[in-house]
């Protein structure tokens, strides 16, 4: 049996909880809203933008034009609902949240580059006009022994979105790597040592082939005999 949600207008709730309920009850997943819409809904809250951003710590996905090129500079999209922060005990900010100083130190330790793709602030992605911006992303990691830890990584706006809500299972990854044939495991070790993946000529051609339209692929296949 479903339980009715509290109203987003309930002043007894905290601002972040009310913002979450406003997204669910007024905006709806997949729909857009503007900063003006948000401020008109919460005229008494001076930092409502920041309170809504806090929802990202609870696996809520709210895109701006940094993540979605179709959005205007004043628009945001409510992509996915996260934890029901309005429920008792579900809206407590994670104890592992970092300070401004820690964030600055993490960015410096990563040489102000995305840990996943190597992008630096202001880089333009090859397939669009969107520029990269860096932030510190929270990652939930399952460690050997079963313990789960919250760790941090510097990522660009594109890579950060791909990891939202993911739990990284380290024991499973170790087991998967150990099951590789010895030749493939040696290749993996070399990539790890270099901290980069070297593509073979065949892999580069394969990637270009996959980008061809279907009719052109057939011509390519025929040329190989």
N, C-alpha and C positions, 0 to 999 in steps of 0.2 A: 504493500500500500504506500503510495507516494505521500510525502509530507509537504504541505504548502510552505512556500518560501516566505520569509519575513519581507516586509515592504522596504524598498530602497529608501523610502522617505522617513523611516523610523529613526528619529534623532537619538534614540538610546544606543544605537549601534555606532561603532567607530567609522571614520570616514572611508577607510580602505574597504571595509565590509559593505558599506552603502554603495561605493563605486562599483564593486563587483556585482551587487544586486541590480544596479542601474544598467549595467551592460547586459545582464541576463534578461531583465524584465522590460527594458525599453529599447535597447539597441538590437540585441539578438545576434547569435553567432553568424559570422559571414558578412555582416552588414557594417557600414561605415558610419562614422560620426565625426564632428569637427570639434576643435578646441572650444569654439563658441558654444556648441551644444553642451559640452561638459561643464563649462563655467556657468552657463545659465541654469543648469540643473543643480549646481552647488554654489550659489552666489555668496554664501557665507563662509566658504572655505578658501583661504588665500592660496594654498598650495595643493589644489586638487589634482593638478597634473602629476605632481610627485607621488601623491597617495595612490593614484592609479598605476604608476610605474612600479610601485611596490608589489603589485599583484604578480609581476613576473617572477618574483622569488617563490611563488606558489604554483608555478607551471601554467599561469595564464599567458596566452599569446595574444599580444596586441601590437599589430604592425603599424609602422609609420612609412613615409615614402623612402626611408633608408632600406627597408626590406621589400617594399612593394612599389615598383616604379609607376603603377597606375594611380597611386594616391597623390593628392595635392599636398602642398607644404603644410596646410592647415588640417589635413584629414588623417584619421587613423581607422584601422579596421580591426574589429573584434573577431579574431580568427578562431580561438579555441578557449573554452572554459577550463580552468584548472581546479585546484582544491576548493571545496566549499568553505571559504574562510569565515563565513557567518556562523558556522556551527561551533559549539563550545570546544575550545582547544585546537581548532584548525586554523586560526588566524594569527597565531603567534609568530612573529618574525624569527626566522632561523637564527640560532645563536652564532652560526658561523659567518654571518654577514660581516663584510670587511669595512674598514674605515677609509676615509679619503686618502690618508697617508699610505695605507697598505695597498690601495688601488694604484697609486702613483708608483710605488716600489715594484709592483707586479708588472706594470707596463714597461718600466725601465729594464727589469730583469729579462723581459722578452724582446728587448731591443726595439720596442714599438712596432712589432710585426705580428701578424696573425699566426698563432701557433699551428693552425691547420693548413692554411694555403699560402702563407708568406706575404700576404698583402700588407701594405703600409698605409697610414692615413692619407687620404686624397687620391689613392690609386683608382683608376677607372676600370671596372670589370670589363673583360674583353667583349662580352655579348650584350652590353647595355651602356647607358650613360650614367649609371649609378656609381658613386664614388665610395670607396671603403672607409669605414669608421671603426675604430677599435673600442672594445669594452672588455670588462672582466666577466667571464661567464662562470656560473656555478655548475659543477659536475658532480653527480652522485655516483660514487664508485663502490662496487662490491669487492672487498678485499679477500685474500685467502683467509680462511677461518670463518667466513660468513659475515664479518662486520662490514657495515656500510659507512662510508665517510664522505663528507662534502669537501671537494677540492676545487681549486680555481685554475682557469686557463685564460689567456688573452686571445680573443678571437674577433674577427671582423663581423659586420652586421649579417652577412650571408651565412657564414659558418655557424654563428651563434644560434641562429634560428633552427638550423638542422638538428641541434643537440638538445633542444628544449624538451624536458620530460623524459629523457633517456637515462636509463641506469646502465653504467658501464661495468660489465661483469668481468673483472680481471682474471679470476680462476678459469672461467670458460675460455677466455682469449688465450691464456697460457696453454691450456689443454689443446685448443685448436691448432696453435702453432706447433706444439710438440708432435702432432699427428701428421705433419707435412712430410713428404719424402725428403731424403737428405739433401738432394740438389735444390729443391725449392726452399728448404730451411736455410741453406747457405746463402741463397739469393736474398732472403728476408733479412738475414743477419747483416749482409753488406749494405742494404738500404738503411738499416737502423744505425750502422756505424757512420754512414755518410749523412744521415738525417735527410735523405732525399731518395726518391725512386728513379732509377735510370730505366727508361723505356727502350726496348730493343727496336730495331728497324721494323720488324714484323708487327709489333704492337702499335707503333706510330701509324703504319699503313692501315692496320685494322681500325684504328680510331677514325681515320679519314674516310675509310670505306663505309663505316657505320653512319657517317653524316651524309652520305649520298642518297638522293631520292631512289625509290625502288626500281624504276626503269633503268636508271644509270648504274645501279648495282649489278643488274643483269648483264649489261655491256661489259662491266669490269670482270665479272665472273667468266664470261665467254672469252675474254682476252687471255685469261690464265689457262684456258684449255681444260 
